Amino acid sequence: MSLINALLLGILQGLTEFLPVSSSGHLVLAQHFLGVKESANILFEVFLHFGTLLAVIIFFRKRIRELALSLFGKKDYRITNNAHNDRMIILYLIIATAVTGIVYLCAGHPIESLYHKPLVVAFMLIITGIIVFASDYVKKGNISAAKMGFPRSIFIGLTQGIAIIPGISRSGSTIAASIFSGIKREEAAEFSFLLSIPAILGANLISLDLFYTLNFNQLLVYLAGFLAAFVTGYLVIGFLLTLITKAKLKVFAYWCWGVALISIIFLLLEK
């Protein structure tokens, strides 16, 4: 892989990991049109995902620290209402993550075959657009993330599991599921971002053994993609939080539909 391709794909990953447009779908289509072979690129995608993982950890470092203190802080703090609410959020994150894991164990391998079917991925982007578009027209909820309850956390976990399908946005699905469930928009976004941490880790740790196959030149190229994904992803998070609060996500629905339509046309012309 060339340095230019690595930087372009890193920027694309950073933009699409958190924006509700499906990073996996865009990467599948971009790799297809750029002529990058998926089989030789699994480890590169791991680098890109860890770049966006670092971005969300640094952006939410204060919030993550608060959640940690609710479990391991001083007793005087652990008995406060804030600490109790944070522990409930941790519980719901665990439940949603567990449900996602079950979905992956049950359907992960069949779904992975879709990464080699760009035409299917393009149609999935249309579905993502519909989900995101609909979320802007849901009445503003007033339920805090700490009060979401088990059914909502299970529902959010299921939607994240379904988003394993390339072309279905993880962030778009989980944010929309939270909004549809009546959770406050700003807290729905934060919950989705925090939920991405174990999701990204779990999805990529199994491929770490591939690091031993890298030579020095490949490592430099992959690190360039990692840095591009990190910087772009960090900048995108704050921008998206503002749009979610103002219910202005429909612009991403138009983007998904546009990319899907153009991709479908070119893919059909290839046949």
N, C-alpha and C positions, 0 to 999 in steps of 0.2 A: 504494500500500500504506500502511496506517495504521501509526502508531508502535507500537500495541499488538500488531498482527499481526507486525511486525518483531521485537519483543522475544520474543513467544511462539515464533516460528519459530527465533530465535537460541538460545533456551534449549533448544528441542527438538533443534537441530543439535548443540549442545554435549553434551547428554546422550547422544545416539544415535551420534555419530561414533565414539566409542571404546567405548561399551558394545556388546556383541555382539548388537545388535537391528536393524541396518541404518538408518543415518541417511537414505539416499536413499529407502528404502521409507516411512519415517515422514513425510518431507517431502512425497512424492507424495500420500500419503493425507491429510495435514493440509491441504495446499494444495487438494485436491479438496473436502474438507468445509468449508473456510473460504471457498471460492469464489475463490481466488487463481489467476489464469491463468498457466500455466507459461510461455507464450511471452513474457510481459512480466516474467518473474521470473528469467531466467537469470543476470543480473548480480548479483542479490541473493544467489543461491545461491553465487556466487563469493565474495562478501563473507563469507558464513557459513563457507565452507570455509577461507578464509584466517584467520578467527578461531580455528578449531580447529587450524590449522597452527601459528599463533603459540603456542598453548597447549602443543603437544607439543614445540616447539623450546625454549621456556623451561623446561618441566618436565625435559627431558633435556639441558639445556645443558652440564652437567658431562660427561655421557657423550659428547655430540657433540664436546666439546673433546678428550676422550681419543682419540676416533677420528681427529680431525684431527691430533693430535700424533703419532699412529702413522705418519702420512704426511709431515708437515712439521716435526716436532719435531727436537730435537737428536739427533745421531747416537747418542750414548750411550743415549738412550731408545729410538730406533728399532730397536736390535738386541736389545732385551729380549723375553722370551716374551710379555709382556702386549701389547707393540706388535705383535708378529707375529700374535697372536690377533685383535687389533682390525683389522688389515689383512685378515685372512681374512673377518671379519664384513662389512667394507666390500665385499669381492669378492662375497660371497653376496647382499648387498643389491643390488648392481649386476645380478647375474644374475637375481634374482627380479624386479627392476624391468623388465629387458629382456624377460623372458618375458611379464610383464603387458602391456607395450607391444605385443608381437606379437599377443597375444590381442585387444587393443583395435583394432589396425589391421585384423585379420581379421574381427572381429565387432562392432565398436563401433557402427556405424550401425544395423544391425538391432536391436541391444539398446536403443539410445536411443529407439526407437519405443515400448518398453514403459513409458516414463515417462508416456505418455498413456493407460495401461491400468491404472487402480488395482485392478481385480479381479485381474489377473494378479499385481500387486505383493503383494496380500494373500496369495495362495497361496504366493508366494516366501517370505514371512515364516514360513510353516509349515515350509518346508525349513530355513530358518535355525534355527528352534527345535530341529529334529531334530539338526542338526549340533552346536549348542551343548550340548544335553542329552547327546549321546553322548560329548563330550569330557571330561565329569566322570567317566566310568567307564573311562577309559583308564588303564592302569597307569602310574605315575609314571616318566618317562624320566630318563636320566642322561647324555644327550649334550649337550655344551655347544654353543652357537650357533656358536662358532668351529670346531667339528669336524663340522658338519652335512653337509658334502660337497656336490658339485654336484647329485646327484639330488634331495636334499631341498630345496635352494634353488629348483630348477626346479619342483618340486611346489608349494611355497609360492607361487611366482610365478603358477603356473597357477590356484591357488585364488583369488588376489587378482584375476586377470583375470576369472574367472567371477563374482566379486562385483561386476563392473560392472553386472550385472543388478540393477535396483532391487528391494529386498526381501531380497536376499542380503547379509548383513553382511560388510563387508571385514575388520573386526577379528575378528569371530567365525570367519570362514573361515580366515584366516591363522594365528590362534592355535590353532584346532583342528587345522589341517594340521600345524603344528609339534609339537603334543602327540601327534598320531597317529604322527608320525615318530620319536618317542622323545626329543625335545628337552626339556630341563628346563623346567618350567612358567614359572618366573620369567624365564628367558631367551627363552622363546617369546613372552611378552608384550612384552618389550623389543624384540625383533626386529620384531614386528608394528608397534609404535609407530614405530620408526625407519623401517620400510618405508613408513609412511603419508606421510612427508615428500615423497619424490619423486612418490608417487602423487597426492597432493593438488595439488602444484605442476603436474605434467604435465597433470592433468585440467582445470585452470582457467586456465592461462596463455593458452590459445588464445582465451579470451573477454575478455582484458584490453582489447581495442579498444572494447568496449562502454562503458568508463568515460567516453568522450567524449559519450555520450548522456545523462548524468546532469545534472539541474539541482541547485541548492543544497539545496532542500527534500528531494529524493530522497536526496541524499548524507547528510544528517543522519539520515534514517530508516534507511538502509542501514548507517551506522556504528553505530547503536544495535543492530542485529542482529548486527553484527560483534563488538561488545563483549560482548553477551549470550552469544554462542557461545564467545568466548575464555574468559570467567570460568567458565562452566559446564563447558566442556571441561577446563580446568585442574584443577578440583575433582574431576572424574570419574576422571582418570587414576590418581591414587594409590589411590582406592577400588577401581578395577577390578584393579589389580596385586595387592592383598591377596586379593581373591576368587579370582583365577586360581591363586595359590599354594596356596590352601586347597581348590581344586577345588569351588567353590561357584557355578558359572556356570549351573546348571540353572534358577535362579530367572528368568533372562532368557529361557529357553526357554518357560516358562509365560507370560511377558509377551508374547512374539512370538505364541504361539498365541492368547492372549486378544485382542490387537489384531487379528489376522488374522480371527478368528471374528466379532468385532463389526463389523469393516469389511465383511466378506463379506455379512453380514446386511443392513446398511444399503445397500450397493451394489446388492444384488439387489432390495431394496424400491424403489429409485429407478427401476428398469426397468418 
